[in-house]
């Protein structure tokens, strides 16, 4: 609630990005909360390949949203008054793709690692009692795969991607006024 109160009403793009990130994360979290106990019930253990697959699936689902957020951050930075117009072709396609992939993999890695640690913790037998899948489901639902965490991650990651896009734009533009005239138009090449 606090984060929404601090935003300006004209920041609809960021709110839209947060909603898109949130939808992907909530959907994946709900699916994981069901898959983890089901795999444990069938196989008795969660193989490492399960976590690698889940990490890659989540990163793939997040990648288009990170790309859009990076582009938006880049466009916002180029429209700021301190870069009124520069005549140059700014081609950041490769950097945008690499940055989006890095951000998506980073978040997917942290989420799957937290879920794996939670599952491992709850599957350890305590006091010679067998692990309870109901306790695991509950722990995942309120812990690393909670809907509240999905919303927090969505807000943080959309802001992170917008900032990264702005940083890419700032780094791509020359810092010296000797190199370009500030009254020439900019051409942005992003596919």
N, CA and C of each residue as an Amber inpcrd file, in Angstrom:
protein
   573
   0.8070000  -1.1910000   0.0000000   0.0000000   0.0000000   0.0000000
   0.8550000   1.2620000   0.0000000   1.9350000   1.2620000   0.7470000
   2.7960000   2.4460000   0.8360000   3.4080000   2.7590000  -0.5140000
   3.8440000   1.7170000  -1.2330000   4.4830000   1.9320000  -2.5260000
   3.5140000   2.5860000  -3.5020000   2.2430000   2.1950000  -3.4770000
   1.2720000   2.7870000  -4.3880000   0.9880000   4.2370000  -4.0290000
   1.0180000   4.5680000  -2.7510000   0.7350000   5.9400000  -2.3330000
   1.8560000   6.8900000  -2.7450000   3.0710000   6.3910000  -2.9030000
   4.1910000   7.2500000  -3.2530000   4.3020000   7.5040000  -4.7490000
   3.6060000   6.7480000  -5.5690000   3.6900000   6.9090000  -7.0170000
   2.8350000   8.0680000  -7.5010000   3.2720000   8.6250000  -8.6110000
   2.4790000   9.6710000  -9.2340000   1.4510000   9.0210000 -10.1480000
   0.3030000   9.6680000 -10.3520000  -0.7360000   9.0720000 -11.1880000
  -0.3060000   8.8890000 -12.6430000   0.6850000   9.6390000 -13.1140000
   1.0980000   9.5350000 -14.5110000   2.0560000   8.3680000 -14.7410000
   2.2870000   7.5710000 -13.7440000   3.1980000   6.4430000 -13.8940000
   2.4350000   5.1510000 -14.1780000   1.4680000   5.2280000 -15.0650000
   0.6330000   4.0750000 -15.3950000   1.4440000   2.9400000 -16.0200000
   2.4920000   3.2840000 -16.7620000   3.3170000   2.2400000 -17.3740000
   3.9800000   1.3630000 -16.3230000   4.4740000   1.9680000 -15.2570000
   5.1150000   1.1790000 -14.2150000   4.0880000   0.3110000 -13.4870000
   2.9120000   0.8270000 -13.2420000   1.8580000   0.0460000 -12.6010000
   1.4700000  -1.1340000 -13.4920000   1.3980000  -0.8820000 -14.7950000
   1.0860000  -1.9530000 -15.7500000   2.1930000  -3.0120000 -15.7450000
   3.4430000  -2.5790000 -15.7220000   4.5620000  -3.5320000 -15.6630000
   4.5100000  -4.3640000 -14.3910000   4.2360000  -3.7190000 -13.2730000
   4.1280000  -4.4440000 -12.0060000   3.0370000  -5.4950000 -12.0850000
   1.9210000  -5.1440000 -12.6870000   0.8140000  -6.0950000 -12.8070000
   1.2150000  -7.2890000 -13.6770000   1.9430000  -7.0210000 -14.7510000
   2.3870000  -8.1180000 -15.6240000   3.3850000  -9.0230000 -14.9080000
   4.3650000  -8.4090000 -14.2220000   5.3160000  -9.1990000 -13.4470000
   4.5790000  -9.9990000 -12.3730000   3.6590000  -9.3360000 -11.6760000
   2.9040000  -9.9950000 -10.6140000   2.1060000 -11.1800000 -11.1130000
   1.4890000 -11.0400000 -12.2850000   0.6990000 -12.1430000 -12.8370000
   1.5790000 -13.3580000 -13.1470000   2.7410000 -13.1180000 -13.7430000
   3.6530000 -14.2290000 -14.0590000   4.1380000 -14.9010000 -12.7830000
   4.5390000 -14.0930000 -11.8100000   5.0640000 -14.6520000 -10.5620000
   3.9900000 -15.3960000  -9.7780000   2.7980000 -14.8200000  -9.6550000
   1.7290000 -15.4940000  -8.9200000   1.3570000 -16.8190000  -9.5770000
   1.2570000 -16.8150000 -10.8890000   0.9080000 -18.0530000 -11.6120000
   1.9860000 -19.1150000 -11.4010000   3.2390000 -18.7160000 -11.4920000
   4.3260000 -19.6840000 -11.3230000   4.3990000 -20.1660000  -9.8760000
   4.2190000 -19.2660000  -8.9280000   4.2510000 -19.6530000  -7.5150000
   3.1440000 -20.6630000  -7.2080000   1.9480000 -20.4140000  -7.7120000
   0.8360000 -21.3540000  -7.4620000   1.1240000 -22.7210000  -8.0730000
   1.6620000 -22.7160000  -9.2740000   1.9870000 -23.9890000  -9.9170000
   3.0780000 -24.7320000  -9.1400000   4.0910000 -24.0100000  -8.6980000
   5.1650000 -24.6310000  -7.9230000   4.6640000 -25.1910000  -6.5930000
   3.7630000 -24.4550000  -5.9480000   3.2140000 -24.9320000  -4.6770000
   2.4930000 -26.2620000  -4.8460000   1.9940000 -26.5350000  -6.0340000
   1.3380000 -27.8150000  -6.2960000   2.3310000 -28.8630000  -6.7920000
   3.2580000 -28.4440000  -7.6410000   4.2000000 -29.4060000  -8.2290000
   5.1810000 -29.9790000  -7.2120000   5.6750000 -29.1490000  -6.3100000
   6.6910000 -29.6170000  -5.3550000   6.1690000 -30.7880000  -4.5260000
   5.0230000 -30.6540000  -3.8480000   4.5290000 -31.8080000  -3.0800000
   4.1610000 -33.0030000  -3.9620000   3.6680000 -32.7330000  -5.1680000
   3.3010000 -33.8400000  -6.0570000   4.5270000 -34.6500000  -6.4690000
   5.6190000 -33.9830000  -6.7980000   6.8450000 -34.6870000  -7.1840000
   7.4080000 -35.4530000  -5.9910000   7.3700000 -34.8410000  -4.8260000
   7.8680000 -35.5180000  -3.6240000   7.0230000 -36.7500000  -3.3260000
   5.7240000 -36.6290000  -3.5000000   4.8290000 -37.7560000  -3.2450000
   5.0950000 -38.9070000  -4.2050000   5.3660000 -38.5740000  -5.4620000
   5.6230000 -39.6180000  -6.4690000   7.0300000 -40.2010000  -6.3620000
   8.0190000 -39.3410000  -6.2560000   9.4050000 -39.7930000  -6.3110000
  10.0900000 -39.8570000  -4.9550000   9.5080000 -39.2270000  -3.9580000
  10.1080000 -39.2320000  -2.6350000  11.1630000 -38.1670000  -2.4150000
  11.6140000 -37.5350000  -3.4610000  12.6690000 -36.5290000  -3.3770000
  12.5360000 -35.5910000  -4.5730000  13.0850000 -34.3910000  -4.4170000
  13.1080000 -33.4300000  -5.5250000  14.4930000 -33.4580000  -6.1610000
  14.6080000 -33.9360000  -7.3900000  15.9200000 -33.9670000  -8.0400000
  16.3940000 -32.5560000  -8.4070000  17.6820000 -32.4200000  -8.5550000
  18.2730000 -31.1300000  -8.9250000  17.7300000 -30.6680000 -10.2720000
  17.4840000 -31.5960000 -11.1680000  16.9620000 -31.2260000 -12.4920000
  15.5950000 -30.5700000 -12.3890000  14.8160000 -30.9260000 -11.3710000
  13.5220000 -30.2820000 -11.1560000  13.7200000 -28.7800000 -10.9460000
  14.6680000 -28.4250000 -10.0730000  14.9100000 -27.0200000  -9.7670000
  15.5080000 -26.2830000 -10.9580000  16.3940000 -26.9360000 -11.6910000
  16.9740000 -26.3000000 -12.8810000  15.9040000 -26.0200000 -13.9220000
  15.0070000 -26.9820000 -14.1060000  13.9120000 -26.7990000 -15.0690000
  12.9890000 -25.6560000 -14.6270000  12.6330000 -25.6500000 -13.3480000
  11.7450000 -24.5940000 -12.8460000  12.3900000 -23.2150000 -12.9640000
  13.6730000 -23.1350000 -12.6880000  14.3880000 -21.8610000 -12.8290000
  14.3380000 -21.3750000 -14.2730000  14.5990000 -22.2710000 -15.2110000
  14.6060000 -21.8850000 -16.6250000  13.2160000 -21.5060000 -17.1210000
  12.1890000 -22.2270000 -16.6580000  10.8100000 -21.9030000 -17.0540000
  10.4170000 -20.5240000 -16.5400000  10.7370000 -20.2420000 -15.2760000
  10.4020000 -18.9310000 -14.7100000  11.1690000 -17.8170000 -15.4170000
  12.4480000 -18.0240000 -15.6720000  13.2430000 -17.0080000 -16.3700000
  12.6750000 -16.7460000 -17.7640000  12.2700000 -17.8010000 -18.4520000
  11.6700000 -17.6360000 -19.7780000  10.3540000 -16.8750000 -19.7360000
   9.5630000 -17.0880000 -18.6950000   8.3040000 -16.3630000 -18.5550000
   8.4980000 -14.8930000 -18.2180000   9.5660000 -14.5950000 -17.5100000
   9.8440000 -13.2110000 -17.1100000  10.5670000 -12.4030000 -18.1820000
  11.2740000 -13.0660000 -19.0640000  12.1360000 -12.3990000 -20.0400000
  11.4240000 -11.3400000 -20.8870000  10.2570000 -11.6140000 -21.4780000
   9.6180000 -10.5560000 -22.2800000   9.2230000  -9.3330000 -21.4570000
   8.8700000  -9.5350000 -20.2040000   8.4810000  -8.4080000 -19.3560000
   9.6930000  -7.5660000 -18.9740000  10.8150000  -8.2280000 -18.7410000
  12.0460000  -7.4760000 -18.4730000  12.4590000  -6.6840000 -19.7140000
  12.3460000  -7.2840000 -20.8890000  12.7030000  -6.5710000 -22.1210000
  11.8570000  -5.3180000 -22.2910000  10.5560000  -5.4500000 -22.0680000
   9.6670000  -4.2910000 -22.1880000  10.0140000  -3.2150000 -21.1590000
  10.2890000  -3.6290000 -19.9320000  10.6130000  -2.6680000 -18.8850000
  11.9380000  -1.9650000 -19.1730000  12.9210000  -2.7030000 -19.6680000
  14.2050000  -2.0800000 -20.0140000  14.0270000  -1.0670000 -21.1350000
  13.2400000  -1.4100000 -22.1380000  12.9900000  -0.4720000 -23.2390000
  12.3000000   0.7970000 -22.7320000  11.3210000   0.6090000 -21.8620000
  10.6150000   1.7580000 -21.3200000  11.5510000   2.6420000 -20.5020000
  12.3980000   2.0310000 -19.6820000  13.3700000   2.8030000 -18.9110000
  14.3420000   3.5430000 -19.8040000  14.7660000   2.8940000 -20.8760000
  15.6770000   3.5130000 -21.8350000  15.0010000   4.6880000 -22.5370000
  13.7690000   4.5010000 -22.9740000  13.0440000   5.5730000 -23.6510000
  12.8060000   6.7610000 -22.7180000  12.4830000   6.4790000 -21.4710000
  12.2790000   7.5710000 -20.5150000  13.5610000   8.3750000 -20.3190000
  14.6750000   7.6740000 -20.2230000  15.9550000   8.3580000 -20.0130000
  16.3140000   9.2230000 -21.2170000  16.0490000   8.7400000 -22.4150000
  16.3880000   9.5030000 -23.6200000  15.4760000  10.7060000 -23.8150000
  14.3180000  10.7020000 -23.1800000  13.3950000  11.8310000 -23.3090000
  13.6040000  12.8860000 -22.2310000  14.5190000  12.6740000 -21.3330000
  14.7800000  13.6570000 -20.2740000  15.3770000  14.9290000 -20.8660000
  15.1790000  16.0560000 -20.2240000  15.6870000  17.3300000 -20.7440000
  17.2060000  17.3860000 -20.8900000  17.9540000  16.6430000 -20.1000000
  19.4070000  16.7470000 -20.2190000  19.9400000  16.0830000 -21.4730000
  19.1200000  15.2630000 -22.1390000  19.4650000  14.7200000 -23.4470000
  18.4140000  15.2220000 -24.4310000  18.3730000  16.5190000 -24.7130000
  17.2730000  17.0420000 -25.5230000  17.1850000  16.3930000 -26.8880000
  18.2880000  16.2490000 -27.5510000  18.2790000  15.5840000 -28.8390000
  19.7190000  15.3830000 -29.2780000  20.0560000  14.1690000 -29.5600000
  21.4080000  13.8530000 -30.0010000  21.3200000  13.1300000 -31.3330000
  22.1620000  13.5410000 -32.2980000  22.1320000  12.8410000 -33.5750000
  23.1210000  11.6940000 -33.5040000  22.5980000  10.5660000 -33.2330000
  23.3930000   9.3510000 -33.2200000  22.4240000   8.1880000 -33.2430000
  22.9190000   7.0940000 -33.6670000  22.1110000   5.8870000 -33.6810000
  22.4800000   5.1010000 -32.4330000  21.5570000   5.0100000 -31.5170000
  21.7910000   4.2830000 -30.2790000  21.2290000   2.8870000 -30.4690000
  22.1040000   1.9250000 -30.6550000  21.6650000   0.5490000 -30.8720000
  22.0330000  -0.2590000 -29.6390000  21.0370000  -0.5350000 -28.8420000
  21.2570000  -1.2520000 -27.5990000  20.5680000  -2.6110000 -27.5760000
  20.2310000  -3.1430000 -28.7320000  19.5030000  -4.4000000 -28.7720000
  20.2280000  -5.5120000 -28.0270000  21.5140000  -5.6580000 -28.2950000
  22.2820000  -6.7140000 -27.6400000  22.3770000  -6.4990000 -26.1400000
  22.6210000  -5.2620000 -25.7510000  22.7160000  -4.9640000 -24.3150000
  21.3820000  -5.1440000 -23.6160000  20.3000000  -4.7480000 -24.2780000
  18.9790000  -4.9360000 -23.6800000  18.6810000  -6.4150000 -23.4880000
  18.9720000  -7.2190000 -24.4920000  18.7170000  -8.6540000 -24.3980000
  19.5530000  -9.2810000 -23.2790000  20.8380000  -8.9450000 -23.2290000
  21.7040000  -9.4920000 -22.1820000  21.2420000  -9.0510000 -20.7990000
  20.8680000  -7.7980000 -20.6630000  20.4130000  -7.2920000 -19.3630000
  19.1000000  -7.9470000 -18.9430000  18.1710000  -8.0780000 -19.8800000
  16.8900000  -8.7250000 -19.5710000  17.1160000 -10.1750000 -19.1620000
  17.9810000 -10.8650000 -19.8790000  18.2750000 -12.2590000 -19.5570000
  18.9340000 -12.3740000 -18.1850000  19.8670000 -11.4760000 -17.8950000
  20.5330000 -11.4920000 -16.5920000  19.5380000 -11.2440000 -15.4580000
  18.6760000 -10.2380000 -15.6080000  17.6970000  -9.9280000 -14.5710000
  16.7070000 -11.0700000 -14.3680000  16.2370000 -11.6600000 -15.4610000
  15.2800000 -12.7730000 -15.3630000  15.9180000 -13.9820000 -14.6890000
  17.1240000 -14.3120000 -15.0880000  17.8100000 -15.4560000 -14.4690000
  18.1190000 -15.1960000 -12.9980000  18.4840000 -13.9720000 -12.6770000
  18.8030000 -13.6230000 -11.2900000  17.5840000 -13.8200000 -10.3900000
  16.4430000 -13.2960000 -10.8010000  15.2300000 -13.4480000  -9.9950000
  14.7960000 -14.9120000  -9.9370000  14.8140000 -15.5980000 -11.0680000
  14.4120000 -17.0070000 -11.0880000  15.3130000 -17.8400000 -10.1870000
  16.6010000 -17.5540000 -10.2000000  17.5450000 -18.2870000  -9.3510000
  17.2300000 -18.0600000  -7.8740000  16.9860000 -16.8130000  -7.4930000
  16.7280000 -16.5360000  -6.0760000  15.4130000 -17.1780000  -5.6110000
  14.4060000 -17.1870000  -6.4690000  13.1220000 -17.7850000  -6.0930000
  13.2380000 -19.3010000  -5.9720000  13.8620000 -19.9430000  -6.9500000
  13.9750000 -21.4040000  -6.8840000  14.8920000 -21.8310000  -5.7390000
  15.9210000 -21.0610000  -5.4720000  16.8070000 -21.3900000  -4.3530000
  16.0580000 -21.2970000  -3.0240000  15.2720000 -20.2440000  -2.8470000
  14.4980000 -20.0930000  -1.6010000  13.4760000 -21.2180000  -1.4550000
  12.8160000 -21.5760000  -2.5490000  11.8440000 -22.6730000  -2.4960000
  12.5310000 -24.0090000  -2.2160000  13.7080000 -24.2260000  -2.8040000
  14.4470000 -25.4660000  -2.5720000  14.8980000 -25.5650000  -1.1150000
  15.3690000 -24.4620000  -0.5510000  15.7890000 -24.4620000   0.8500000
  14.6070000 -24.7280000   1.7780000  13.4640000 -24.1360000   1.4790000
  12.2660000 -24.3600000   2.2880000  11.8340000 -25.8260000   2.2060000
  11.8180000 -26.3720000   0.9990000  11.4250000 -27.7740000   0.8170000
  12.3980000 -28.7000000   1.5330000  13.6800000 -28.4400000   1.3990000
  14.6900000 -29.2780000   2.0560000  14.5380000 -29.2190000   3.5710000
  14.3010000 -28.0280000   4.0860000  14.1390000 -27.8680000   5.5310000
  12.9390000 -28.6680000   6.0520000  11.8320000 -28.6300000   5.3260000
  10.6210000 -29.3140000   5.7820000  10.6180000 -30.8140000   5.4730000
  11.5290000 -31.2510000   4.6480000  11.5860000 -32.6840000   4.3420000
  12.5490000 -33.4350000   5.2450000  13.3460000 -32.7150000   5.9980000
  14.2390000 -33.3800000   6.9540000  13.3960000 -33.9800000   8.0690000
  13.6060000 -35.2330000   8.3400000  12.8310000 -35.8300000   9.4380000
  13.2800000 -35.2580000  10.7800000  12.3110000 -34.8340000  11.5730000
  12.5900000 -34.3000000  12.9010000  12.0100000 -35.2490000  13.9390000
  12.7970000 -35.5990000  14.9070000  12.3560000 -36.4780000  15.9960000
  11.8120000 -37.8040000  15.4650000  12.4370000 -38.3190000  14.4450000
  12.0700000 -39.6100000  13.8550000  10.6420000 -39.6490000  13.3090000
  10.0660000 -38.4790000  13.0010000   8.7420000 -38.4270000  12.3870000
   8.9110000 -38.2290000  10.8880000   8.0670000 -38.8510000  10.0930000
   8.1770000 -38.6410000   8.6490000   7.7800000 -37.2070000   8.2930000
   8.3670000 -36.6570000   7.2380000   8.0210000 -35.2840000   6.8440000
   6.5650000 -35.1960000   6.3990000   5.9570000 -34.0860000   6.7050000
   4.5540000 -33.8730000   6.3680000   4.4530000 -32.9920000   5.1190000
   3.7770000 -33.5100000   4.1130000   3.5810000 -32.7230000   2.8910000
   2.6110000 -31.5750000   3.1270000   1.6780000 -31.7470000   4.0560000
   0.7630000 -30.6430000   4.3750000   1.5130000 -29.4730000   5.0070000
   2.4670000 -29.7740000   5.8680000   3.2890000 -28.7160000   6.4620000
   4.1360000 -28.0320000   5.3980000   4.6470000 -28.8220000   4.4620000
   5.4340000 -28.2540000   3.3680000   4.5710000 -27.3260000   2.5190000
   3.3780000 -27.7700000   2.1700000   2.4680000 -26.9190000   1.3810000
   2.2040000 -25.5950000   2.1010000   1.9340000 -25.6940000   3.3960000
   1.6540000 -24.4880000   4.1680000   2.8850000 -23.5780000   4.2280000
   4.0450000 -24.1670000   4.4500000   5.2800000 -23.3690000   4.5250000
   5.5660000 -22.6730000   3.2000000   5.3360000 -23.3410000   2.0880000
   5.5480000 -22.7180000   0.7750000   4.5270000 -21.6160000   0.5290000
   3.2850000 -21.8380000   0.9570000   2.2120000 -20.8770000   0.7320000
   2.4320000 -19.5750000   1.5040000   3.0260000 -19.6680000   2.6960000
   3.2390000 -18.4460000   3.4800000   4.6730000 -17.9480000   3.3900000
   5.5540000 -18.7280000   2.7980000   6.9720000 -18.3720000   2.7510000
   7.4410000 -17.9300000   1.3910000   8.3850000 -18.6780000   0.8140000
   9.0400000 -18.2220000  -0.4200000   8.1430000 -18.1970000  -1.6530000
   7.0120000 -18.8820000  -1.6170000   6.1220000 -18.8870000  -2.7800000
   4.7670000 -18.2700000  -2.4510000   4.7620000 -17.3000000  -1.5620000
   3.5070000 -16.6510000  -1.1730000   3.0910000 -15.6210000  -2.2270000
   1.8030000 -15.3550000  -2.2720000   1.2950000 -14.3280000  -3.1910000
   1.8160000 -12.9450000  -2.8010000   1.9950000 -12.7230000  -1.5090000
   2.5280000 -11.4330000  -1.0540000   3.9580000 -11.2340000  -1.5550000
   4.7570000 -12.3070000  -1.5340000   6.1270000 -12.1930000  -2.0440000
   6.1050000 -11.9370000  -3.5480000   5.1710000 -12.5480000  -4.2480000
   5.0710000 -12.3170000  -5.6980000   4.8070000 -10.8400000  -5.9790000
   3.9300000 -10.2210000  -5.2110000   3.6300000  -8.8030000  -5.4200000
   4.8130000  -7.9120000  -5.0660000   5.5010000  -8.2450000  -3.9710000
   6.6920000  -7.4610000  -3.5970000   7.7770000  -7.5850000  -4.6610000
   7.9940000  -8.8000000  -5.1390000   8.9970000  -9.0250000  -6.1940000
   8.6170000  -8.2750000  -7.4590000   7.3300000  -8.2900000  -7.8040000
   6.8730000  -7.6060000  -9.0160000   7.1570000  -6.1090000  -8.9310000
   6.8540000  -5.5010000  -7.8020000   7.1000000  -4.0620000  -7.6380000
   8.5910000  -3.7630000  -7.7080000   9.3680000  -4.5560000  -7.0060000
  10.8200000  -4.3310000  -6.9790000  11.4500000  -4.5720000  -8.3490000
  11.0590000  -5.6420000  -9.0040000  11.6900000  -5.9880000 -10.2740000
  11.2810000  -5.0540000 -11.4100000  10.0630000  -4.5500000 -11.3980000
   9.6910000  -3.5810000 -12.4440000  10.4930000  -2.2950000 -12.2730000
  10.6470000  -1.8360000 -11.0360000  11.4570000  -0.6360000 -10.7870000
  12.9210000  -0.8970000 -11.1310000  13.4080000  -2.0810000 -10.8160000
  14.8050000  -2.4380000 -11.1190000  15.0480000  -2.4490000 -12.6250000
  14.1070000  -3.0090000 -13.3740000  14.2670000  -3.0700000 -14.8270000
  14.1940000  -1.6790000 -15.4550000  13.2850000  -0.8340000 -14.9760000
  13.2040000   0.5380000 -15.4970000  14.5040000   1.2950000 -15.2200000
  15.0410000   1.1320000 -14.0310000  16.2920000   1.8020000 -13.6790000
  17.4600000   1.2810000 -14.5020000  17.4730000  -0.0120000 -14.7400000
  18.5460000  -0.5970000 -15.5470000  18.4740000  -0.0840000 -16.9830000
  17.2630000   0.0410000 -17.5240000  17.1050000   0.6030000 -18.8630000
  17.6000000   2.0390000 -18.9310000  17.2710000   2.8330000 -17.9120000
  17.7530000   4.2220000 -17.8680000  19.2720000   4.2720000 -17.7650000
  19.8380000   3.3710000 -16.9930000  21.2950000   3.3120000 -16.8490000
  21.9650000   2.9220000 -18.1660000  21.3640000   1.9780000 -18.8880000
  21.9130000   1.6000000 -20.1940000  21.9180000   2.7850000 -21.1560000
  20.8390000   3.5550000 -21.1240000  20.7700000   4.7300000 -22.0060000
  21.8140000   5.7600000 -21.6160000  21.9430000   6.0090000 -20.3360000
  22.9140000   7.0110000 -19.8770000  24.3330000   6.5990000 -20.2290000
  24.6280000   5.3250000 -20.1320000  25.9770000   4.8530000 -20.4610000
  26.2470000   4.8400000 -21.9600000  25.2000000   4.6870000 -22.7610000
  25.3830000   4.6170000 -24.2070000  25.6250000   5.9870000 -24.8270000
  25.1340000   7.0220000 -24.1760000  25.2700000   8.3630000 -24.7320000
  26.6060000   8.9670000 -24.3400000  27.2260000   9.7180000 -25.2420000
  28.5060000  10.3510000 -24.9180000  28.3320000  11.3580000 -23.7870000
  29.3290000  11.4470000 -22.9530000  29.2700000  12.3320000 -21.7940000
  29.8580000  13.7130000 -22.0890000  30.5080000  13.8680000 -23.2000000
  31.1650000  15.1330000 -23.5080000  30.3330000  15.9360000 -24.4920000
  30.1740000  17.2310000 -24.2400000  29.4530000  18.1030000 -25.1650000
  30.2760000  18.3790000 -26.4160000  31.5710000  18.0770000 -26.3810000
  32.4190000  18.2980000 -27.5440000  32.0670000  17.3440000 -28.6830000
  31.5430000  16.1780000 -28.3400000  31.3180000  15.1470000 -29.3470000
  30.0640000  15.3700000 -30.1660000  29.0290000  15.9350000 -29.5580000
  27.7660000  16.1000000 -30.2710000  27.1500000  17.4490000 -29.9330000
  26.3130000  17.8940000 -30.8060000  25.5500000  19.1020000 -30.5510000
  24.2590000  18.7010000 -29.8420000  23.8630000  19.4690000 -28.8420000
  22.6680000  19.1200000 -28.0910000  21.3780000  19.4760000 -28.8190000
  21.4480000  20.0320000 -30.0020000  20.2530000  20.4100000 -30.7410000
  19.9750000  19.5050000 -31.9140000  20.6070000  18.3540000 -31.9750000
  20.3870000  17.4350000 -33.0840000  19.4840000  16.2950000 -32.6390000
  18.6840000  15.7410000 -33.5650000  17.6990000  14.7250000 -33.1790000
  18.3680000  13.3750000 -32.8500000  17.7050000  12.6410000 -31.9880000
  18.1870000  11.2990000 -31.6220000  17.4150000  10.2530000 -32.4260000
  18.0820000   9.2170000 -32.7880000  17.4350000   8.0830000 -33.4440000
  17.7400000   6.8660000 -32.5960000  16.6960000   6.2190000 -32.1780000
  16.8340000   5.0780000 -31.2970000  16.5180000   3.8190000 -32.0690000
  17.4270000   2.8600000 -32.0220000  17.2540000   1.6140000 -32.7710000
  17.0570000   0.4730000 -31.7760000  15.8210000   0.1570000 -31.4890000
  15.4970000  -0.9690000 -30.6190000  14.3980000  -1.7630000 -31.3190000
  14.6260000  -3.0320000 -31.4730000  13.6250000  -3.8880000 -32.1420000
  12.7550000  -4.5600000 -31.1390000
